[in-house]
Amino acid sequence: MTKRISSTKPAAASAISGAAAAAVTVKRGAGAQLGATLVASETAGEAAVPLEITSLDTAKQLAGTQTLLRGLAVLEAAASGAHDLRAFAAALGTTRSTTHRLVSSLVQARYLRQLGSAYLLGPKLIELGTIALEQMPLTKVAHPHLEQLANATQDTIHLGVRDGDDVLYIDKIPGQRGLEMRSRIGHRMPLASTGIGKAMMLDLQQTQWRDLFAASCRTLASMPFKPDLQPTPVVFIERMVRYAAGGYTFDLEDNEASIRCVAAPIRDASGAIVAALSVASTVPYMSPERMDELIAVVQAEARAISEEIGWRAPQPAIRRIRR
């Protein structure tokens, strides 16, 4: 039998100087604690509101949490290449029946889709992923990383996206060396004449590199200011081959006299290059040795941004051993 202890009248509350009173009555049965009843005392003019918490409630919460975590683990396993019940069970360490129950629920909710005996990530994840991207603009995600890069290098930091044959600057942090560049947020420049633009060309074919280089030359020819060190088509392709192999790009005064930069691509969940960032400064601060040192620094921040928008580093293939 459970007894509840609580104040029943405002006078009782005032008798203890208005302090809140609570009682815990422990329920016991068969020598085991089944739970506790917490009764909140009434304050002046307020009725007491009982709140029961039992071990059964706690058990249900724990079971629900475990089920949720197991369901998420199934999705992670599917994303990593597991596609059948046996693989899911091995990844989770669950029985076949428990695994089947989890997978069936995820299929019903469209988080997984079934193709014969195989299970793949479902359309619900695409819907949620699209919404997540809409709620997480690139500039908002990237800006803290740009600030970190600016503080570490003291140089000008750019963030850009591709817009046709051009790069569109969508964020910029001026350098701390008292230098000013003509780039600005909303400014466009030819892809093939900037380090940040070339970083967004790394996955393209050589024929596309040539076309974009030719388009860049035409655009620069119509401008009053022309770079002093614009490469030849052959040199440009040779550089792009080297850049693509290393996952970075340089601007060696291709776009603006005395300005050099180091850039790296930003990838989305599909692995596609969707943006790029760069560190730029004048020649006295951008020796070839320092530019080489900056490659890893710039790549690290580009990789961190990529991971925040869903990109995952390629995992080494797992070789299955026949039994």
Secondary structure, DSSP 4 states (H G I P E B T S, - for coil): --------SHHHHHHTTT---EEEEEEEETTEEEEEEEEEPP-TT----EEEEEHHHHHHHHHHHHHHHHHHHHHHHHHTT--SHHHHHHHHT--HHHHHHHHHHHHHTTSEEEETTEEEE-HHHHHHHHHHHHTS-HHHHHHHHHHHHHHHH-SEEEEEEEETTEEEEEEEE--SSS---S--TT-EEEGGGSHHHHHTTTTS-HHHHHHHHHHHHHHHHTSSS--S-PPPHHHHHHHHHHHHHHT-EEEESSSSTTEEEEEEEEE-TTS-EEEEEEEEEEGGG--HHHHHHHHHHHHHHHHHHHHHTT--PPPPPPPPPP-
